[in-house]
């Protein structure tokens, strides 16, 4: 099996992975990078060559945004995704088309033309929708199974299986239930695939108590509004916006906070409509499913409602105290940016960040400004054309993530027990800390931190133990001699040395522990250094 990460390996954004299995070439996801120059937004599709099948894990733009470019190159390749992913991706593309039309009219250069997006929409119509937990034949000798990932509506892990090898692509996962959908499907997880490719967005820490974070959010919002201010909550249109609306709605219904106007604006409203469709009720939590089946509006109340199309957003400063829930979540354009530039200069107002903020995004810049001493004059650059003074309140980010944290991700690896693990979709520090956690807990798993553009080959090593029996105290010397003949200089983890000796398919935690003991018997041939790595000694 060969794997090439075209994007999304040592970064959050532009996810795209080419998998060569059973002499077939399968592309999983094709996303974009946000808030970078246009020539840097796309994954490196030039490295692909031909493609036999295209699979989507979920609809977020860092996994689907480059679909027009993919379709331009391979318009006839068959694609597969879940029904909800197909529906949400269509909404995102339709929104992109409108934005492209505006940019053309304004003489701006756009990533894709309206015509290219139209072609992608046509392709999406013909993508095959797949059931949950049932293998689907995608190529000769290769099946794929979509398993609920719990991240957003329709999000999936994909288990790709050939005749001799298999790989689990996690996409983005949430282990625990959210307010809209259940957490990942644990009963359907494959056991001991050859490879697991797993996200690591929050691999560097543990999430705060979710209930306390929700309580902090509603309390802070209510306090600002009671004092006569306005609150802007910039949200990701898919997933986070629905969570925030339900948090506010339930707090009002329970009497935990007084009712106040909540205006919902941007792509959020269209995605809300998809979540509330009767065809997707089986994917919602039972409580929401019941509301939909009884004709109730699951996201809105009399005081929580979509913004009227005729509203003048530039006059938001004159509105009565209210809360505005608007996309985009990183304040990269979208409705949230237009509100922010009018609200940021008033100390009575608040901008509440509830999601991941990529390096270079306006939302990250705002968070950084909030850490500066109040006496320092603060000017916030929203885009190349807009800079505004910041006097509003910017509390510490509310932890409402739909990504698993380090402990949950380590548990997921323990449940799956892959032979080789590639950590992707995370910054370097997050990947390193998660790798350390997995290696400590699961020494038999070979953990790799891949880089974009580099090919990785996964083969089954037969082992050298069968070529001659050695007692435990002779294993280090025999292994050392073999490495010298092969010219392999290391350094090596205990797991790698165990695999070289016993072979790939024999690896177990017990054997790894045994091999560590063997190495401890004789330090003449291997030196243990930092990172629990062993270096072959240079013997005279």
ABEGO torsion letter per residue (X at the ends): XBBBBAEGAABBEGBBBBBBBGGBBBBBEBBBBBGBBAAAABBBAAAAEBBABBBBABABAAAAAAAAAAAAABAABBBBBBAAAAAAAAAAAAAAAAAAAAAAAAGBBBABBAAAAAAAAAAAAABBBBBBGBBBBABBGBBBBBBBAGABBGBBBBBBBBAABBBBBAEBBBABBBAABBBBBAAABBBGBABBBBBAAAAABBBBBAAAAAAAAAAAAAAAAAAGBBBBBBBBABGAAAAAAAAAAAAAAAGABBBBBBBBBEAAAAAAAAAABAAAAAABBAAAAAAAAAGBBAABBAABBBBBAABBAAAAAABBBBBBBBOBAAGBEEAAAAAAAAAAABAABBBBBABBBBBGBAAAAAAAAAABBAABBBBBBABAABBBBBABBBBBBBBABABBBAAAAAAAAAAAGBABBBBBGBBAAAAAAAAAAAAAABAABBBBBBBBGBBBBBBBBAEAAAAEBBBAAAAAAAAAAAAAAAGBAOBBBAAAAAAAAAEAAABBAAAAAAAAAAAAABAAABBBBBGGBBBBBBBX
